[in-house]
Amino acid sequence: MKTLTFYLATPERKVYEKKATQITLPVLEGEITVLPDHIPYIGALKAGEIMVQFEDGSQDFIAISGGFIEFSKNRLAVLVDTAERAEEIDEERVKKAIDRAKEAKEKKQLNETEYALLASKLEKEFARLRVVRRKK
């Protein structure tokens, strides 16, 4: 079975570099699944989860915030602001962050910028929650 190299990094660290058979990512327009020999592609990512599938059929999930991807010659490079694998996420902290964000949204009048920042924070936290719950 053909594979591609998946490289994932944040400004602070290299998170991942493995061979995979397919990767599904949250792009601005929805989702994209990259397979070996995919056409070259450059795109922007939104907060969400990345699904990595391996030759043995196993999968790994990673919560990310926004970033960019580039695919060329069976190498997918993903650069994001933050990335966390399920084992790195504390579910209770995520739930508390979601509750705090919801309270802030309900308690005060937000201008467009504040609302957009809060919505982005919630989107990221919900992605983290989905990823951590997949490991159960």
C-alpha positions, 0 to 999 in steps of 0.5 A: 500500500502506498504511503505519504509522509506526514509532517506536523509542527507548531512554532514551538515543536515538531509534533509528528513525522510519520508515514500514513495512508491518508490524512483528513484535515479541516480546511476553511472550505470544509474538509480535505482528505489527502491520499498518496499521489494527491495533486499538489495543494496549498491551503489554510486550516481552521481549528478542528481535528486531523485524522491520520490513518496508517497502513495497519488501519489504525488511526490517530487524532490531533486537535489543531488551531489554524494554520497552513498545509502544503502537499507535494511529492507525497509529503504533507507539511502542516504548520499550525499555531497549536497541536495536541494529541489525545493523550496531551489533552486534559478533558476537565480543563477543556470543559472548564475552558468551554464553560468560561467562554460560554459564560463570557459570551452570555454575560457581556455585550461583545463587539464583532472582534471580541465575538470572533475571538470567542467563537474561535476559542470555542471552536478550538476547545470543542475540537480538543474535546472531540479528540480527547473523547476518541481515546476512550 
